[in-house]
Amino acid sequence: MNAKPLGPIPPGFATLDGELAIGGLTASALASGGTPCFAYSRSMIEARMAALRAVMPERISIHYAIKANSFSPILELMSQLCDGLDIASGAELAMALAAGAQAARISFAGPGKTDAELEAAISAGVTLNLESEGEAERALACAERLGARPRLAIRVNPDFDLRGSGMKMGGGARPFGVDAERVPALARRIIAAGCEWRGLHIFAGSQALDAEAVIAAQGATLDLAARLAEEIGAPLPALNLGGGFGIPYFAGDIPLDIGRVGEALAGRCAALPPALAGAELAIELGRYLVGEAGVYLTRIVDRKESRGETFLVTDGGLHHQLAASGNFGTVVRRNYPLAIATRFDAEATEVANVVGCLCTPLDRLAERAALPRAEVGDLVAVFCAGAYGASASPADFLGHGRAREMLV
Amino acid sequence: MNAKPLGPIPPGFATLDGELAIGGLTASALASGGTPCFAYSRSMIEARMAALRAVMPERISIHYAIKANSFSPILELMSQLCDGLDIASGAELAMALAAGAQAARISFAGPGKTDAELEAAISAGVTLNLESEGEAERALACAERLGARPRLAIRVNPDFDLRGSGMKMGGGARPFGVDAERVPALARRIIAAGCEWRGLHIFAGSQALDAEAVIAAQGATLDLAARLAEEIGAPLPALNLGGGFGIPYFAGDIPLDIGRVGEALAGRCAALPPALAGAELAIELGRYLVGEAGVYLTRIVDRKESRGETFLVTDGGLHHQLAASGNFGTVVRRNYPLAIATRFDAEATEVANVVGCLCTPLDRLAERAALPRAEVGDLVAVFCAGAYGASASPADFLGHGRAREMLV
């Protein structure tokens, strides 16, 4: 059986007593409270933030998009490490406030905000990134009912996208934001209504690994923002440049060169047009900050052969790892990085399929992976599990429920 | 903008005061307790069961696979209407027992059963469909620890699949069941160990709409079961023939002709080989029994235009309707059946995209659908939401949580 390549294991994981170790604890120790579980490495998140701060110009704020991972200890950590938290629902607003984030450093984007969500956000004093003229009118009406002065920004649907991004969020017709050409009129309406004008949010795409593509999108974003500020006729107080920084999931993926991105952004920051000179500039990242720092640990419950293939059946699965199973936003199923955590220093000696415990052929964690021989009781680690794992998987499928999570 | 076809609305839904009505209640009335919500029609489930009983030979038992929808009022109803409940986890065991199902009418299939799940199942007295020789040994060890006589069946990985099925569960190398050629040895081992021998479970695929394919798979299943029973050297006490009955989701899908399936099965039942003559014969259905009886109702929160396209943004989305969004087990995204529930009798007058409230381009409920013009406050109905909707979607994404469910 020919092996299919596994994705690259992110750098920074240690080996202890032959096992994968996170935060100084072996996989066995981490799993001792029960499997499946997610372990997130505090030091890897801190190191990622430090590396990013080191290359980004000082005037660029770094925001955390909490949808990537809203486990409360992660939120508490990120509200300390980052300059702002970006939320996408009323529930995430409550989470961000509970984690101790200041309302003034929270912004709320996302189509389909209900009146109840708009009211909660305006009452709390967070910035709303308006997604349409209709939402703007609803927000103004809410603010009037509440007797509050809302902090309003406009999310722009740019007239370009982020080349090579895993998910395009801008360009063409989109459910997100206001088409760039209609933004100036809406901004003037908001300013005239006496709201606190918080500028623009321009998000062109996500999960890009090509620095040149990110640089081009950021450049186009700054150009568009400057043009819109001119047309609005007021300097921009703030500009969220979006994110789009990807992480390597699959064999052949090359990590994004953030040094080049930071250098290009510094160059742009040194020569900002007047309309942007006073703007708070932010990038908004989720996956890039926490994705590689998380591991999903699941125990092998059965080892079986079927017509020449080996199946390692685990007690976890797509109910916690929908994206790793290949069923979320991907067309072609490829293997995430994965290892036998309890034999982390062992050589690969066989080719095996790693599957979850759900009674569906969709529940595959790795296809034809070259692995050391593993037995019932061994632990499997799925890497890149820090973002869009626990938060974006159907945990209730077959009644299993959420996996335990730990920040270590 | 050219319209993309919507899937066919299942027959049996009524119009009341111009609105979609379920169980005599309008969509507005159903949604008055809050949106998004799922409404399941008791009478449609009962009618489906009655239609099935009418065409199936009397000696065929009908089991409900609760993974399709485990909402507790549905489980109570199905435990009354069906002859057995099929479960796939320890959590589902607890749900089935709580719904009042007798343990003797419950069977538990699924790879990756943990020791704790095996113990709970053996203690309760439910039938275990063993997925491997390794699981068989663990079950025997559990039974010995408990001092109990386990009820054991073997799930067979057949040497054929269900032609035209949406998901193949058999044929070739599979994580499910024991390869047919190794089943006799394992069955003899179980019988010799003094267990209660409960026969075979042979599941070749799911979501098939072609009666000839289902008939062929059932025929092959009966042939294989008879051959295996001969080789085992004992008559078969029970045979679960699996299911695989599909429902139409997409434009052009033709409903399965269950009359032909029932007729063919009656023919086979009239001439069973001696090894099967005394067997309880069952089919196991999930989606087919409840899928078309459920509707997901979500309210339009925003109506917006972007570069010539109209977007209806709802307060629901893929966190409750992962499959309808095209992100679960499908390669090409096609539209589910969908309607403006509050304008159910109105003609289509525009082409619009219906999207959810999540901040991801994956969150689409309908692409370029021909619909009557809808406004903020109108309700959207997504049909075929009775199976693998609430139970198989990432409800916690963005912190939204589960939708309200009702059996009406």
Interface residues (C-beta under 8 A of the other chain):
Chain A: K67 S70 A88 S89 A91 E92 A94 M95 A109 G110 P111 G112 K113 T114 E131 S132 E133 G134 E135 N157 M167 K168 M169 G172 A173 R174 P175 F176 D179 V301 D302 R303 K304 E305 S306 R307 G308 E309 F311 V313 T314 D315 G317 L322 N327 F328 G329 V331 N353 V355 G356 C357 L358 C359 T360 P361 L362 V376 A390 S391 A392 S393 P394 A395 D396 F397 L398 G399 H400 G401 R402
Chain B: K67 S70 A88 S89 A91 E92 A94 M95 A109 G110 P111 G112 K113 T114 E131 S132 E133 G134 E135 N157 M167 K168 M169 G172 A173 R174 P175 F176 D179 V301 D302 R303 K304 E305 S306 R307 G308 E309 F311 V313 T314 D315 G317 L322 N327 F328 G329 V331 N353 V355 G356 C357 L358 C359 T360 P361 L362 V376 A390 S391 A392 S393 P394 A395 D396 F397 L398 G399 H400 G401 R402
